[in-house]
Amino acid sequence: MVSAAEMLSIAAFLEGRYAQAFPSFGSERMGAPVMAFCRISDQPIRSREPVTEPNALIIQDPTLLSQAGLFDGLQSDGYVLINSTRGIHELGIGSHVGDHAVTVPATELALRYVGRPLPNSTLLGAFAAMTCELRIDSVLAAIRQKFAGKIGEANAAAAQAAYELIGQGTQNHVETN
């Protein structure tokens, strides 16, 4: 499976920026949650250390919200994007996140456009709208680079839908803190 971090790094490269993407696997059992990291910069990236103070968190699985330390190190002006049909306050995490927290029904959008509950690409469209860190065109190009043909187009459509949903910010299930 292609990670969201990998596609973010490709989008950054397409914009002429430097990027680094890497997963972090613990010693847990198979099927345990995996963290992936992406650094994006306008300068060469020399660090190979784990990310301890992220600017943004993308949480694909809202059942992980109760994990201890999930928000540790998040910068005070950092972004939090959660795959959920519920709002930030409904999830009970309003006190853990700053002013830049959004939920998006990424799994539902992936089911609608891709036909499978794989929210990676969808979340990237929402990330682009939420942070303005990357242009949506770069995100869509990265998706199409990783997924060919109809699958790429379906994933790009899901990402575009999430981008527009976050950009509108008026939907019931999209809530900013």
Helices and strands as residue ranges (DSSP letters): H 4-14, E 18-24, E 35-41, E 56-59, G 62-66, E 79-83, H 88-91, E 100-104, H 106-113, H 120-131, H 136-146, H 149-168
